[in-house]
Amino acid sequence: MRLLSHVAFLLLLGGICCQNNRNAKTPKSPRKPSGSQRAESQTPPVVHQTTGSSRGPGGSGGSAEAAQEAAAGGRAAQQTDDMRLHFLKNTRVTCNDGTAAGFYLKEFRGSRRWLLFLEGGWCCHSRETCDSRYQNTPRLMSSSGWPQTKRGTGILSPQAEENPHWHNTNIVFIPYCSSDVWSGTGPTPTPPPRPRQGRERERHTNTNPSTNTSATEYTFMGSLIIREVIKDLVPRGIKQAKVVLLSGTSAGGTGVLLNIERVAAQLQQLGAEAQVRGLVDSGWFLESKQPRSPNCPEGVSCSPEDAIKLGLRRWNGVVPDRCRQLYKKGEEWQCFFGHRLYSTLTSPLFVVQWLFDEEQLRVENIYMGGQSLSEEQWQYMRNLGRELKNSLRDVTAVFAPSCISHTAITKSNWVSFQLRGTSLPRALHCWERSLDATRNNKTPAKGCPFHLLDACQVPQCNPTCPALVDQATQQELTLLQMLVAMGLNLHKLGVNRQGDADSLASMVSNGG
C-alpha cells in the first residue's frame, strides 16, 4: 500500500511537470496553419526569430508547431539557421544514379522574395568521365550521402552581417546531382524506392532496353529537377512571390542562363506575378584557345566545347528557344556561352565574373600555385582579362574585378569585394532597386551603380581580391611571389623582382 502511494505521488508529480512544460511552450494566441503551409513529418518547419512579420509566404499565419519551436529558446534559434532537405514528390525525376533529387529550404515567413540557388560542379559527358565522377565525387551524382540540413554562406546566409539584402528571404539550395550543366531532360529510369533518413541508398541501374545508349545506368535530368522543385514550392507560397532570383555559381551560373526563361514561363503558367531575375556567378566562360583532338578520345583532353557537344546528345539537353533558333542543328552547344546567349534572353540578369577566372585558366592547363608557368601561358593570362572584359561591356548589370579566383556570392567574405568603392552586395542591391523602380514607373536612384568593370588590367590589381594561396605551402602570396614560385622568368619579361605590383602593371599596360 505504501509502495502504491509512492507510485501515485510520482505519477502526479510527473503530470504536473509535463503540464508546466506544455504551458511554457504554448503561445498565448496560436495561429492555425494555412493550407499553403503543409507540414511534413520528415521536415519540421523552420522557425525564424526576427523582428519582422511572422506571417507566411502566402500571407497567412505560421503554424502552432512553429510558434512552439520559436518559444523553445536558444536550441530552436540555433536550428533556424539551417536549410532542411526535401526530396522531390515526383520520384521519376532523379539524380544520375536514380536516387531521389531534392532541395534544401529555409523559409522566412512573411517574405514574398525567393532565392533559388543552383549548385555548380562542371559535368560528365561520356561513360568514362561519368564513372570517374561517380567514384571521385559521388555527391554530384547521387543523393545517398546528402545531410538532412545545410548551413548557407554568402548570399545564402541568414545573418544580416554576412548577407545584408537577402538574409530575410525564402532561400532554396538545389544540389547538383545531374552532371549536365542543368540542361538534361534524359530518359526516365524505373523509380527507385523513396530514400529514408539514415539508410544508404543503393546505386540504381537502368536496364530498360528501349533506351538505346551506351550508358543507360546514368540519367541526366537537371532541367527537369528545377521544374519539379518549383512545383513542390507552390504549396509553400512561391505563387505569391514578388521576386524570384534564380542564382548559381560556375556550372550553376551557366544553368541560370540556360533555364531562366523556362522558369519565368513556368511561374507565369502557374499564375504567379513574380518578376524572375537571374544572378550568374562565374558561369560566363569563353571558348578555349587550345588546339584539341577533334575526336576527343579522352575526357581530360576535351575542350569545354567538345565536352558540351558530346554531353548534349547524352543528356538530351535543352537550350533556350530563341538562342537555339540562331544555330543550325548540332551547333546548339554555342548557347552554353553567355556572350552568345545573353542577347537572346528577356529576363533581367546580373553577371558576377572574375576577369581571371581560375576555371577558365585551368581549361588552358594553367594552375595558379602549380610548379611552372610558361611565357605563352602568361601571355594567355594577360589577354584573358581583356577578352572577358570586352565580352561583358554590353551586359546591363555586371560586377567584374581583375582578380584570380572562382565563384564569389557564396563566399563568407563576399561583402568585402569592391569596385570603385561599391561592394558586390550593394551593386546587386542597386540593380534590384533599379528594376523595382522601373517596374513601378519610378525614376531609378542616382549614385547607385551596378555596371562595374575593373579599370586595371593586371591580375590581382584590385586590393579587395581574394588572396592567392600556394597549394604546396598553403601560404598567402602576392602575384609576383606566385609567378616567381611558378618559375616565370620575370627579368626576361622586364619585371623587377624587387619591385611591386606597380612595375607589373606598367609592364602589362605597355604590352610587356
C-alpha positions in Angstrom: 0.0 0.0 0.0 2.9 2.3 0.9 4.5 1.4 -2.4 1.4 2.3 -4.3 1.2 5.6 -2.6 4.8 6.4 -3.7 4.0 5.4 -7.3 0.8 7.6 -7.3 2.7 10.5 -5.9 5.5 10.2 -8.6 2.9 9.9 -11.4 1.1 13.0 -10.1 4.4 14.9 -9.8 5.3 13.9 -13.4 2.0 15.0 -14.7 2.3 18.4 -13.1 5.8 18.9 -14.6 4.6 17.8 -18.1 1.7 20.2 -17.9 4.1 23.1 -16.8 6.4 22.3 -19.8 3.5 22.4 -22.2 2.2 25.6 -20.7 5.7 27.1 -21.1 5.9 26.2 -24.8 2.4 27.1 -25.8 2.0 30.6 -27.0 -0.9 32.7 -25.8 -2.5 33.1 -29.2 -1.5 30.3 -31.6 -2.5 30.8 -35.2 -3.9 28.0 -37.3 -1.7 26.8 -40.1 -2.6 27.9 -43.6 -3.4 25.4 -46.2 -0.4 26.6 -48.2 1.9 25.7 -45.4 1.7 21.9 -45.4 3.6 20.2 -42.6 5.8 17.3 -43.5 6.8 14.8 -40.8 10.3 14.4 -42.2 10.9 18.1 -42.4 9.6 20.0 -39.3 9.0 23.7 -40.0 12.0 26.0 -39.8 11.3 28.9 -37.4 13.0 32.3 -37.9 13.1 34.6 -34.8 13.1 38.0 -36.4 11.6 41.4 -35.7 9.5 41.3 -38.9 6.1 39.8 -39.5 5.6 36.1 -38.7 3.1 35.7 -41.4 3.8 33.1 -44.1 5.0 33.5 -47.7 1.4 33.3 -48.9 0.3 35.9 -46.4 -1.2 33.6 -43.7 0.0 32.9 -40.2 2.6 30.4 -39.1 1.6 27.0 -37.6 1.2 26.4 -33.9 4.1 23.9 -34.1 6.3 26.7 -35.5 5.3 29.0 -32.7 6.1 26.4 -30.1 9.6 25.9 -31.6 10.1 29.7 -31.5 9.3 29.8 -27.8 11.6 26.9 -27.1 14.6 29.3 -26.8 18.2 29.0 -27.7 18.2 25.5 -29.1 15.4 26.2 -31.6 17.0 29.5 -32.6 20.2 27.6 -33.4 18.3 25.3 -35.7 16.6 28.1 -37.6 19.8 29.0 -39.5 19.8 25.6 -41.3 18.1 24.8 -44.6 16.3 21.4 -44.5 16.3 18.7 -47.1 13.2 17.9 -49.0 13.1 15.2 -51.7 11.0 15.7 -54.8 7.5 14.4 -54.8 7.9 13.3 -58.4 10.2 10.3 -57.8 10.7 9.7 -61.5 12.9 12.9 -61.7 16.2 11.7 -60.2 19.9 12.2 -59.8 22.3 10.5 -62.2 22.2 7.2 -60.3 18.4 7.1 -59.9 18.4 8.3 -56.3 15.8 10.9 -55.4 16.7 14.5 -56.3 15.7 17.3 -54.0 16.3 20.7 -52.5 17.2 22.4 -49.2 14.8 25.1 -47.9 14.9 27.8 -45.3 11.5 29.6 -45.2 11.3 33.2 -44.0 7.7 33.7 -43.0 6.3 36.9 -44.3 8.7 37.3 -47.2 7.5 37.3 -50.8 11.0 37.1 -52.2 12.5 33.8 -53.1 16.2 33.0 -53.8 16.7 29.7 -55.8 20.3 28.6 -56.0 21.8 26.1 -58.4 25.0 24.4 -57.2 28.0 24.1 -59.6 30.4 21.3 -60.3 31.2 21.1 -64.1 29.8 17.9 -65.8 30.4 14.5 -67.3 29.8 13.7 -70.9 30.9 10.0 -71.5 30.7 6.7 -69.8 34.4 7.1 -68.7 34.0 10.6 -67.4 30.8 9.8 -65.6 32.3 6.6 -64.0 35.2 8.7 -62.8 33.0 11.4 -61.4 30.8 8.8 -59.6 33.9 7.3 -58.0 35.6 10.6 -57.0 32.7 13.0 -56.2 29.6 10.8 -55.8 27.6 13.6 -54.1 27.5 15.3 -57.5 25.7 12.2 -59.0 23.7 10.8 -56.1 21.7 12.0 -53.1 22.6 9.0 -51.0 25.1 10.9 -48.8 23.3 14.2 -48.6 22.9 15.5 -45.0 19.5 16.4 -43.6 20.4 20.1 -43.1 22.7 22.6 -44.7 24.1 26.0 -43.5 24.2 28.7 -46.1 27.1 31.2 -46.6 27.4 34.4 -48.5 24.1 35.2 -50.2 22.6 32.1 -48.7 23.4 33.1 -45.2 20.5 34.0 -42.8 22.8 36.5 -41.0 22.3 40.2 -41.8 26.0 41.0 -41.3 27.1 38.4 -43.9 24.1 38.8 -46.2 22.7 42.4 -45.9 19.9 42.3 -48.5 18.8 38.6 -48.9 19.1 37.2 -45.4 15.3 37.7 -44.7 14.0 35.8 -47.7 13.0 32.3 -48.6 16.2 30.5 -49.6 16.3 27.3 -51.7 19.5 25.5 -52.3 19.2 22.9 -55.2 22.1 20.4 -55.0 23.7 19.5 -58.3 23.4 15.8 -59.0 22.7 15.6 -62.7 26.1 16.4 -64.2 24.6 18.1 -67.2 25.1 21.8 -66.5 21.4 21.8 -65.5 20.3 21.1 -69.1 19.3 17.5 -69.2 15.8 16.0 -69.9 17.2 12.5 -70.3 15.2 9.2 -70.3 13.4 8.3 -67.1 14.6 5.2 -65.2 12.4 2.9 -63.1 11.8 4.9 -60.0 13.9 3.7 -57.0 12.4 3.4 -53.5 12.0 6.7 -51.8 15.1 7.3 -49.7 14.8 7.3 -45.9 16.9 9.2 -43.4 19.8 7.2 -42.1 19.6 4.5 -44.7 22.2 4.3 -47.5 20.6 4.2 -51.0 22.0 1.8 -53.4 23.2 2.8 -56.9 20.4 2.4 -59.4 21.0 0.9 -62.8 18.6 1.4 -65.7 18.2 -1.8 -67.6 15.4 -0.6 -69.9 16.3 -2.0 -73.4 14.3 0.8 -75.1 16.9 3.4 -74.0 19.5 2.6 -76.7 22.5 4.3 -75.3 25.9 3.2 -74.1 25.5 4.5 -70.6 22.0 3.6 -69.6 22.8 3.4 -65.9 23.0 7.2 -65.7 20.2 9.6 -66.2 20.6 13.4 -66.8 17.6 15.5 -65.6 19.0 18.8 -64.5 16.4 21.0 -66.2 13.6 18.7 -65.0 14.8 18.9 -61.4 14.5 22.7 -61.5 10.9 22.4 -62.9 9.9 19.9 -60.1 11.4 22.0 -57.3 9.3 24.9 -58.4 6.2 22.6 -58.4 7.0 21.5 -54.9 7.3 25.1 -53.7 3.8 26.0 -54.8 2.2 24.9 -51.6 4.8 26.9 -49.7 3.9 30.2 -51.3 6.1 30.7 -54.4 3.0 31.6 -56.4 2.6 34.7 -54.2 6.2 35.8 -54.7 7.0 39.3 -55.9 10.6 38.5 -56.9 12.2 35.1 -57.7 16.0 35.4 -58.0 17.4 32.3 -59.9 21.1 32.2 -59.0 24.0 29.9 -59.3 27.8 29.5 -59.3 30.1 28.0 -62.0 28.1 25.3 -63.8 25.1 26.5 -61.8 25.7 30.0 -63.1 25.6 28.6 -66.7 22.4 26.7 -65.6 20.8 30.1 -64.7 21.5 31.3 -68.3 20.0 28.1 -69.7 16.9 27.9 -67.5 15.8 31.4 -66.6 13.4 31.8 -69.4 11.9 28.4 -68.7 11.5 29.2 -65.0 9.8 32.5 -65.9 7.4 30.8 -68.2 6.6 28.1 -65.7 5.7 30.6 -62.9 3.6 32.6 -65.4 1.7 29.5 -66.2 1.1 28.9 -62.5 -0.5 32.3 -62.3 2.4 33.9 -60.4 3.1 37.6 -60.9 6.7 37.4 -59.7 9.5 39.0 -61.7 12.1 36.3 -62.4 15.7 37.7 -62.2 19.0 35.9 -62.8 22.3 36.1 -60.9 25.1 34.4 -62.8 28.3 33.9 -60.8 31.4 32.6 -62.5 29.4 30.9 -65.2 30.4 33.3 -68.1 33.0 31.3 -70.0 34.9 31.9 -73.2 35.8 29.3 -75.7 39.1 27.5 -75.3 42.2 28.7 -77.3 44.0 25.3 -77.0 44.1 23.0 -80.1 42.4 19.7 -79.2 41.8 16.4 -80.9 38.5 16.6 -82.9 37.5 13.2 -81.7 38.1 14.0 -78.0 39.2 10.4 -77.2 39.9 11.1 -73.5 37.9 13.1 -71.1 40.8 15.1 -69.8 41.7 16.2 -73.3 38.3 17.6 -74.2 37.8 21.3 -74.5 34.6 22.7 -72.8 33.1 23.0 -76.3 33.7 19.3 -77.1 32.5 18.2 -73.7 29.3 20.1 -74.2 28.8 18.8 -77.8 29.2 15.2 -76.6 27.2 15.9 -73.5 24.2 17.5 -75.2 23.4 14.2 -77.0 23.9 12.1 -73.9 21.9 14.4 -71.7 19.1 15.1 -74.1 20.0 18.6 -73.2 17.9 21.7 -73.9 18.8 25.3 -74.5 16.6 28.5 -74.6 14.4 28.5 -77.8 15.5 31.9 -79.1 19.2 31.0 -78.9 18.6 27.6 -80.4 17.0 29.2 -83.4 20.2 31.1 -84.2 22.2 28.0 -84.8 21.8 25.0 -87.0 21.3 21.5 -85.6 24.4 20.3 -83.9 25.6 23.8 -83.0 23.3 24.3 -80.0 26.4 24.0 -77.8 27.1 27.7 -78.5 24.2 28.6 -76.3 26.1 27.5 -73.3 28.4 30.5 -73.6 27.0 33.7 -72.0 28.4 36.1 -74.6 26.4 34.2 -77.3 23.3 33.6 -75.3 22.8 36.9 -73.4 21.3 39.0 -76.1 18.5 36.4 -76.7 17.2 36.5 -73.1 14.4 38.7 -71.9 14.7 38.2 -68.2 16.9 40.6 -66.3 20.4 39.3 -65.4 23.2 40.3 -63.1 26.6 38.8 -64.0 29.4 38.4 -61.5 32.7 37.3 -63.1 36.3 37.4 -62.1 38.3 38.6 -65.1 40.9 36.0 -64.4 38.7 33.1 -63.6 40.6 30.1 -62.2 38.4 27.5 -64.0 39.0 29.4 -67.3 42.7 29.2 -66.6 42.6 25.5 -65.8 41.0 24.9 -69.2 44.3 26.1 -70.6 46.2 23.9 -68.2 47.2 27.0 -66.1 47.0 26.1 -62.4 47.9 29.0 -60.0 50.3 27.6 -57.4 51.5 24.9 -59.8 55.1 24.1 -60.5 55.7 26.2 -63.6 54.2 28.8 -65.9 55.4 29.3 -69.5 55.6 32.7 -71.2 52.8 31.6 -73.5 50.6 30.8 -70.6 51.4 34.2 -69.0 50.5 35.8 -72.4 47.2 34.0 -72.3 46.5 35.3 -68.8 47.3 38.8 -70.0 44.8 38.5 -72.8 42.1 36.7 -70.8 41.1 39.7 -68.7 40.8 41.9 -71.7 38.7 39.5 -73.6 36.4 38.7 -70.7 36.0 42.4 -70.0 35.1 43.1 -73.7 32.5 40.3 -73.7 30.8 41.9 -70.7 30.6 45.5 -71.9 27.1 45.2 -73.2 25.8 43.4 -70.1 23.4 45.7 -68.3 24.3 44.6 -64.7 27.8 43.3 -64.1 30.5 43.1 -61.3 33.8 42.1 -62.8 37.0 42.6 -60.7 40.5 41.9 -62.0 41.1 39.0 -59.7 42.3 35.4 -59.9 39.5 33.4 -58.3 36.4 31.3 -58.9 32.9 32.0 -57.5 32.0 34.9 -55.2 28.4 35.1 -54.0 28.6 32.1 -51.6 31.9 33.2 -50.0 31.5 34.3 -46.4 33.5 37.5 -47.1 31.7 38.4 -50.3 30.7 41.8 -48.8 34.5 42.7 -48.9 34.8 42.6 -52.7 34.6 46.1 -54.1 34.8 48.0 -57.4 35.2 51.8 -57.3 34.0 51.8 -53.7 30.9 49.7 -54.3 30.7 46.3 -52.7 29.3 43.3 -54.5 26.1 43.1 -52.3 25.5 46.8 -52.8 25.9 46.6 -56.6 23.4 43.7 -56.6 21.0 45.7 -54.4 21.4 48.8 -56.6 20.4 46.7 -59.6 17.3 45.3 -57.8 16.3 48.8 -56.8 16.6 50.0 -60.4 14.4 47.1 -61.6 11.8 47.8 -58.8 11.7 51.5 -59.8 11.3 50.7 -63.5 8.6 48.2 -62.7 6.7 50.8 -60.6 7.2 53.6 -63.2 9.6 55.5 -61.0 13.0 57.0 -61.6 15.9 54.8 -60.5 18.0 56.3 -57.7 21.2 58.1 -58.7 24.6 57.2 -57.3 23.9 53.5 -57.0 26.0 51.8 -59.7 25.6 48.2 -60.9 27.7 48.2 -64.2 31.1 47.8 -62.7 34.1 46.6 -64.8 37.6 46.8 -63.2 39.7 49.6 -64.8 43.1 47.9 -64.2 44.2 45.1 -66.5 46.6 43.2 -64.2 45.6 40.1 -62.3 45.2 40.8 -58.6 45.5 44.6 -59.1 42.2 45.1 -57.2 43.1 45.5 -53.4 40.0 43.6 -52.4 40.8 40.5 -54.4 40.7 37.1 -52.6 44.3 36.2 -51.5 46.3 33.8 -53.6 47.4 30.7 -51.8 50.4 28.4 -52.6 48.9 24.9 -52.9 52.1 23.3 -51.6 52.7 25.5 -48.6 49.2 26.9 -48.1 50.8 30.3 -47.6 49.3 33.5 -48.9 51.4 35.1 -51.7 51.4 38.2 -53.8 51.1 37.8 -57.6 54.8 38.5 -58.0 55.7 35.9 -55.4 53.3 33.4 -57.1 54.8 33.9 -60.5 58.3 33.5 -59.2 57.3 30.3 -57.4 55.8 29.0 -60.7 59.2 29.6 -62.4 58.3 32.5 -64.7 61.3 34.5 -65.7 60.3 38.0 -64.6 63.6 39.5 -65.7 63.1 38.3 -69.2 59.6 39.9 -69.2 61.1 43.2 -68.0 59.7 42.9 -64.4 61.9 43.9 -61.5 61.8 41.1 -58.9 62.4 43.6 -56.2 59.6 45.8 -57.5 55.9 45.7 -56.6 52.6 45.3 -58.3 53.1 48.7 -60.0 56.0 47.5 -62.0 54.0 44.5 -63.2 51.1 46.8 -64.0 53.4 49.0 -66.1 54.8 46.0 -68.0 51.3 44.8 -68.9 49.9 48.1 -69.8 52.8 48.8 -72.1 52.4 45.5 -73.9 55.1 43.6 -71.9 
